[in-house]
Amino acid sequence: VVSFDSKIRVHSDFTSDRDQLRSAILETRNGGSTRLYDAVQEVITKYLNPIQGRKAIVLYTDGVDTSSHRATDRSTLELVEESDVLVFPIEYER
């Protein structure tokens, strides 16, 4: 479970412990800016690329990147395609 605004925060590593996941999800908060592309890049490169087999991201976001420093929309799409990661975006309105 990872949240992102002006910072990217890891709230929980991979686990099947539902209580831990629930607690991690409840820790997340939204903030002012959004580093959407940087967050997706970090999750794929640091956490998902080393894993063999099927991989997916459930991305809950307003869909507007306002402050990524390292990644762009194009570089993020290319990375997702190269990594063979399924991304399930869930959009919410602010």
C-alpha positions in Angstrom: 0.0 0.0 0.0 1.6 3.2 -1.2 0.2 6.8 -1.0 1.4 9.8 -2.8 1.0 13.5 -2.8 4.1 15.7 -2.6 5.8 12.7 -1.0 5.6 9.0 -1.7 4.9 6.8 1.3 5.0 3.0 1.7 2.4 2.0 4.3 2.7 -1.7 3.9 4.9 -4.2 2.1 3.4 -7.2 0.3 1.3 -9.3 2.7 -1.8 -11.4 2.8 -2.6 -10.2 6.3 -6.0 -8.4 5.8 -5.8 -6.5 9.1 -2.4 -5.1 8.2 -3.6 -4.1 4.8 -6.8 -2.5 6.2 -4.7 -0.5 8.7 -2.3 0.6 5.9 -5.2 1.8 3.7 -6.7 3.7 6.6 -3.3 5.5 7.1 -3.4 7.0 3.6 -4.3 10.6 3.2 -4.6 12.9 0.3 -2.6 16.1 0.1 -2.1 19.2 -2.1 0.1 18.1 -5.0 0.2 14.7 -6.8 3.3 12.8 -7.8 1.3 10.2 -9.7 3.9 9.3 -12.4 6.8 9.3 -9.9 4.8 7.0 -7.5 4.0 4.5 -10.3 7.6 4.5 -11.5 8.9 3.9 -7.9 6.4 1.0 -7.2 7.3 -0.8 -10.5 11.1 -0.3 -10.3 11.6 -0.9 -6.6 8.9 -3.4 -5.7 7.4 -5.1 -8.8 10.2 -5.6 -11.3 12.1 -8.1 -9.0 9.0 -10.3 -8.8 8.4 -13.1 -11.3 4.9 -13.8 -12.5 1.7 -11.8 -12.7 1.8 -8.2 -11.3 -0.8 -5.6 -10.9 -1.3 -2.1 -9.5 -4.7 -0.8 -8.3 -4.3 2.9 -8.7 -6.8 5.1 -6.8 -6.3 8.7 -8.0 -7.9 11.8 -9.2 -5.8 11.2 -12.3 -4.0 14.6 -12.3 -0.3 14.6 -11.9 0.8 18.0 -10.6 4.3 17.6 -9.3 6.3 14.5 -10.6 10.0 15.3 -10.9 11.4 12.1 -12.5 8.7 10.6 -14.6 6.3 11.8 -17.3 3.1 10.5 -18.7 5.0 9.0 -21.6 7.8 7.4 -19.6 5.2 5.9 -17.2 3.2 4.3 -20.0 6.4 2.9 -21.5 7.6 1.5 -18.2 4.2 -0.1 -17.5 4.2 -1.7 -21.0 7.8 -2.9 -20.6 7.2 -4.3 -17.1 4.1 -6.2 -18.1 2.3 -4.8 -15.1 -1.5 -4.6 -15.2 -2.8 -1.2 -13.9 -6.3 -0.9 -12.8 -7.0 2.9 -12.4 -9.9 3.9 -10.2 -10.7 7.6 -10.6 -12.3 9.7 -7.9 -13.2 13.3 -7.9 -11.8 15.7 -5.4 
